[in-house]
Amino acid sequence: MSGGSANDAGEPGEGTGGTEAGGRTSSDESGGSGGSTGGAPPKAGASGSGGRATGGRANGGGGGKASTGGKAGNTGGKANSGGSENDGGSESEGGSGNEGGMPDLGSAGEAGAPGNPEQPPVGEFFGDSRCSAEFLLCEDFEGTSLDGDKWSTMGSAPTFDSTRAARGERSGHFRTTDNGLMLIRNSSIFPVPDNRYYGRLFVYFDALPSAPRWAHWSVVGAQGAEEAEIRVGGQFDGELNRFGVGTDHGPTGDWTRLDEDSDDPVPVREWLCLEWLHDGSSDETRFWVNEEERASLRTSADDHGGEETEQYLLPEFESAWVGFWQYATGVTPDAFDVWIDEVVLDDERVGCTN
């Protein structure tokens, strides 16, 4: 693996919306490419974002875990579906995207109106809900509100929306404006054995930032007792939105390593399957899109995108969150609609067919 160099000097932090120097791998943040070898078969992990994310308890009943099947094989095609915009859902409140900010607490969202559902996606990744008690945590958004024993909220809570779904009949609709956030956080499964876990979710972006350059966003975060937060998301490099992984508030600084495995932008208006690994026992992170690993986004203690003189040591994980957090101010567009479905956290790789 080749380590990326940090672009710390003269670069604004997240939430500033300013421009930054550097090529396609710079950010709040810096980039680079990392090699990859081998790995466990499917099940996946989490990442964080600026400011310690803590939230209030979600209100309401269970998230409705419809279950079919167990952990099948981990292969699958990329069956995508388009779709029309959906403006429904509550707006994100509280907690700016600026570094170090603490988001306001929110209450759990309830199921949205039936609306005009689009045609469901086709392919072996999709279909009925496959949540199962075999997973440490599985949220399929098939109920009417979040289970308060599993989730707390940061910003407003997502709505349970029947407009579109990767699996089943509903998904979680996360809507934010400017540098807002809307996140759901789990701490009930932590700590995890060997400080190692995988995560998997399906996500549908209606749009992603097109200005300013280096506008940064996250869909997954993980934290320990320390300030450091591990993140999974992406960034607009001035031409394309690229997937990225990184951290903030730790010894290696505030950085994001951007995807060098693909020259294509992060797809919008289609369902994607994202997986991640956070392995605190080896201080390693990995990332997959539609079951294909992005080798350039693999990190280790000595191969990362931050301060080269420091090691990237993962915290003892105490929580993980999913949702949408965009950090830049004065961003285009000024609002973001993101749908997330069938979130799984587990001690084995999940894959996109399970």
C-alpha positions in Angstrom: 0.0 0.0 0.0 1.1 3.5 -0.7 0.2 6.1 1.9 -1.4 9.4 1.0 0.1 12.6 2.1 -1.8 14.9 4.5 -3.0 18.2 3.2 -3.3 19.9 6.5 -1.5 23.2 5.8 -3.8 26.0 4.7 -6.9 23.9 4.4 -10.2 24.9 6.0 -11.9 22.5 8.3 -15.3 21.0 7.5 -18.3 23.3 7.7 -16.4 26.2 6.2 -17.3 25.6 2.6 -14.0 27.1 1.5 -11.7 25.8 -1.2 -8.7 23.6 -0.5 -5.5 23.0 -2.2 -4.6 19.7 -3.7 -5.7 17.1 -6.2 -8.5 14.6 -6.2 -7.5 13.2 -2.8 -7.4 16.4 -0.7 -10.0 17.5 1.7 -10.4 18.8 5.3 -8.5 16.3 4.9 -6.0 14.7 2.7 -6.0 11.8 0.3 -3.9 9.1 -1.2 -4.3 5.6 -2.3 -3.8 2.4 -0.3 -3.4 -1.1 -1.5 -5.5 -4.0 -0.4 -5.2 -7.7 -0.1 -7.6 -10.5 0.6 -10.1 -10.3 3.4 -13.0 -12.0 5.0 -16.1 -12.9 3.0 -19.2 -10.7 3.5 -20.6 -8.9 6.5 -19.3 -5.0 7.1 -18.3 -1.8 9.8 -18.7 2.1 10.5 -17.0 5.6 10.4 -17.5 9.0 12.0 -17.7 12.7 11.4 -16.9 16.1 12.9 -18.0 16.9 16.5 -18.8 14.2 19.0 -22.1 12.8 18.1 -24.4 12.1 21.0 -28.1 11.9 20.9 -31.4 11.5 22.8 -33.3 8.3 23.0 -35.6 7.5 20.1 -39.3 7.5 21.0 -41.8 5.0 19.8 -42.1 1.3 19.2 -40.0 -1.3 17.5 -38.5 -0.9 14.0 -40.4 -3.9 12.7 -37.8 -6.6 12.0 -39.4 -8.7 9.2 -37.1 -11.6 8.7 -36.5 -14.1 6.0 -33.6 -16.4 5.5 -30.3 -16.3 7.2 -26.8 -15.6 5.9 -26.7 -16.7 2.4 -23.8 -16.5 -0.1 -22.3 -13.1 -0.8 -22.4 -12.6 -4.5 -24.7 -10.4 -6.5 -25.2 -8.2 -9.4 -25.6 -4.5 -9.4 -29.3 -4.1 -10.1 -30.1 -0.5 -10.0 -33.3 1.5 -10.2 -33.9 5.1 -10.9 -36.6 7.1 -9.3 -38.3 10.4 -8.9 -37.4 12.9 -6.3 -39.2 12.8 -3.0 -39.4 15.9 -0.9 -41.1 14.3 2.1 -39.5 13.8 5.5 -38.5 16.1 8.2 -35.8 18.7 8.0 -32.6 18.2 10.0 -32.4 20.3 13.1 -29.6 21.2 15.4 -25.9 20.3 15.3 -24.1 22.2 12.6 -21.5 20.5 10.5 -18.8 22.6 12.0 -16.0 20.7 13.8 -16.5 20.1 17.5 -20.2 21.0 17.4 -22.6 18.9 19.4 -25.9 18.3 17.6 -29.2 18.8 19.2 -31.3 15.9 20.2 -34.3 14.8 18.2 -37.3 12.5 18.6 -38.1 9.5 16.6 -39.8 9.9 13.2 -43.0 8.1 12.3 -44.0 6.4 9.1 -44.7 8.8 6.2 -47.8 8.9 4.1 -48.0 6.2 1.4 -47.3 8.7 -1.3 -46.7 7.4 -4.8 -44.3 4.4 -4.5 -41.8 3.9 -7.3 -41.1 0.5 -8.8 -38.9 -1.5 -6.5 -35.3 -2.3 -7.6 -34.7 -5.7 -9.1 -31.8 -8.1 -8.6 -30.5 -10.5 -5.9 -29.6 -7.7 -3.6 -33.2 -6.6 -3.3 -36.7 -7.9 -2.5 -38.2 -8.8 0.8 -36.6 -7.7 4.1 -33.9 -10.1 5.2 -33.4 -8.9 8.8 -32.7 -11.8 11.1 -32.0 -12.3 14.8 -28.7 -13.8 13.7 -27.3 -10.3 13.3 -26.1 -8.2 16.2 -28.3 -5.4 14.9 -30.6 -5.1 11.9 -33.0 -2.2 11.1 -35.3 -2.5 8.1 -37.5 0.5 8.7 -40.6 -1.7 8.2 -42.3 -0.5 11.4 -43.8 2.8 12.2 -41.0 4.4 14.3 -37.5 3.8 15.7 -37.0 1.3 18.5 -35.8 3.4 21.5 -33.9 0.5 22.9 -31.7 0.4 19.8 -31.5 3.9 18.5 -31.0 7.5 19.7 -31.3 10.4 17.3 -29.0 13.3 16.4 -30.9 16.1 14.7 -34.4 15.2 13.7 -35.3 11.6 13.3 -35.9 10.1 9.8 -39.3 9.3 8.5 -40.3 5.8 7.7 -41.1 6.3 4.0 -42.9 4.1 1.6 -41.9 6.1 -1.5 -39.0 3.8 -2.2 -37.2 0.9 -0.5 -34.3 -1.4 -1.3 -36.0 -4.2 0.5 -39.5 -4.6 1.9 -42.0 -1.7 1.7 -40.3 1.2 3.5 -36.9 2.8 4.1 -35.6 5.6 6.3 -35.8 9.1 4.7 -33.1 11.4 5.9 -33.5 15.0 4.8 -31.0 17.8 5.7 -30.5 21.4 4.7 -27.1 23.2 4.1 -24.6 21.8 6.7 -27.3 20.0 8.8 -27.4 16.5 10.0 -29.9 13.7 10.6 -28.4 10.6 12.2 -29.5 7.6 14.2 -27.0 6.1 16.7 -26.7 2.7 18.3 -24.7 1.8 21.4 -26.6 -1.3 22.6 -24.4 -3.8 20.8 -21.1 -2.2 22.0 -18.5 -3.1 23.1 -18.0 -5.7 20.4 -15.7 -8.7 20.7 -12.1 -7.9 19.8 -13.2 -4.3 19.1 -14.0 -5.4 15.6 -17.3 -5.1 13.6 -18.7 -4.9 10.1 -21.6 -2.9 8.8 -23.8 -2.9 5.7 -26.6 -0.6 4.5 -28.4 0.3 1.3 -28.4 4.0 0.4 -30.1 6.1 -2.3 -28.9 9.7 -2.8 -31.2 12.1 -4.6 -28.3 14.5 -5.0 -24.9 15.2 -3.7 -22.9 18.4 -3.4 -21.8 20.2 -6.6 -20.3 23.2 -4.8 -18.1 24.3 -3.1 -15.1 22.3 -3.9 -14.2 19.9 -1.1 -17.8 19.8 0.3 -17.6 16.7 2.5 -20.4 14.4 3.7 -20.7 11.2 5.8 -23.3 8.4 6.0 -21.6 6.3 8.8 -19.7 7.2 11.9 -18.2 5.3 14.8 -16.8 6.6 18.2 -15.2 5.6 21.4 -14.7 7.5 24.6 -12.0 9.6 23.0 -12.8 12.6 20.7 -11.7 10.7 17.6 -14.5 9.8 15.2 -14.1 7.4 12.3 -16.1 8.3 9.2 -17.4 6.7 6.0 -18.8 9.0 3.2 -17.4 11.1 0.4 -16.4 14.5 -0.9 -16.8 16.7 -3.9 -13.3 17.2 -5.4 -14.4 20.0 -7.8 -15.4 17.6 -10.5 -16.8 14.5 -9.0 -18.2 13.2 -5.7 -15.9 10.4 -4.6 -16.3 7.9 -1.8 -13.9 8.6 1.1 -13.0 7.3 4.6 -11.2 9.2 7.4 -11.4 10.6 10.8 -11.5 13.8 12.9 -10.3 14.8 16.4 -7.6 12.1 16.6 -3.8 12.4 16.6 -3.6 12.0 12.8 -5.8 15.1 12.4 -8.9 15.9 10.3 -8.6 14.0 6.9 -10.4 12.0 4.3 -8.8 9.5 1.9 -10.6 9.6 -1.4 -11.4 6.7 -3.7 -8.8 6.2 -6.5 -10.3 2.9 -7.7 -13.0 4.5 -9.9 -13.1 7.5 -12.1 -16.9 7.5 -11.9 -18.8 9.8 -9.5 -20.8 8.3 -6.6 -24.0 7.3 -8.3 -27.2 9.2 -7.5 -30.8 8.2 -7.9 -30.1 4.5 -7.6 -29.8 2.1 -4.7 -26.2 1.2 -3.6 -25.0 -1.4 -1.2 -22.2 -0.1 1.1 -20.1 -2.2 3.5 -17.4 -1.3 5.9 -15.0 -2.8 8.4 -13.6 -1.2 11.6 -11.1 -3.5 13.2 -9.7 -2.0 16.4 -7.7 -5.2 17.0 -5.5 -4.5 14.0 -6.3 -0.8 13.5 -7.6 -1.5 10.0 -10.5 -0.2 8.0 -12.0 -1.4 4.7 -14.8 -0.4 2.4 -16.9 -2.1 -0.3 -19.5 -0.8 -2.9 -21.9 -3.4 -4.3 -19.6 -6.1 -2.9 -16.5 -4.8 -4.7 -13.7 -3.6 -2.4 -12.3 -0.1 -3.0 -8.7 -1.0 -2.3 -7.5 2.6 -2.2 -9.8 3.2 0.8 -8.2 0.6 3.0 -6.3 2.1 5.9 -4.0 0.8 8.6 -2.1 2.3 11.6 0.8 3.4 9.3 -1.0 3.8 6.0 -3.6 6.5 6.1 -4.4 10.0 4.9 -3.4 12.0 8.0 -0.4 13.3 9.8 2.4 11.0 8.6 4.3 11.1 11.9 1.3 9.7 13.8 -0.3 6.3 13.8 -4.0 5.9 12.9 -5.2 4.0 16.0 -8.8 3.1 16.2 -10.7 3.8 19.4 -12.4 1.3 21.7 -15.8 1.6 19.9 -18.8 2.5 22.0 -21.3 3.5 19.3 -22.0 3.8 15.6 -24.3 6.0 13.7 -25.9 6.1 10.2 -27.6 8.9 8.4 -26.5 12.0 6.5 -24.2 14.8 7.6 -22.9 17.4 5.1 -20.4 19.8 6.6 -19.8 22.7 4.2 -21.9 25.9 4.4 -23.3 27.6 1.4 -23.5 24.3 -0.4 -25.3 23.5 -3.7 -27.9 22.2 -3.6 -29.1 23.6 -0.3 -31.0 20.5 0.8 -30.3 16.7 0.6 -32.7 13.8 0.5 -31.2 10.4 1.3 -32.9 7.1 1.8 -31.3 4.3 3.9 -32.5 0.8 4.2 -31.7 -2.5 5.9 -28.8 -1.4 8.2 -26.8 -4.3 9.7 -24.0 -4.3 12.2 -22.4 -7.6 13.0 -19.2 -9.5 13.9 -18.9 -11.0 10.4 -19.0 -9.5 7.0 -22.6 -9.2 5.9 -22.5 -8.9 2.1 -25.3 -7.5 -0.1 -27.4 -10.6 -0.6 -27.9 -11.4 3.2 
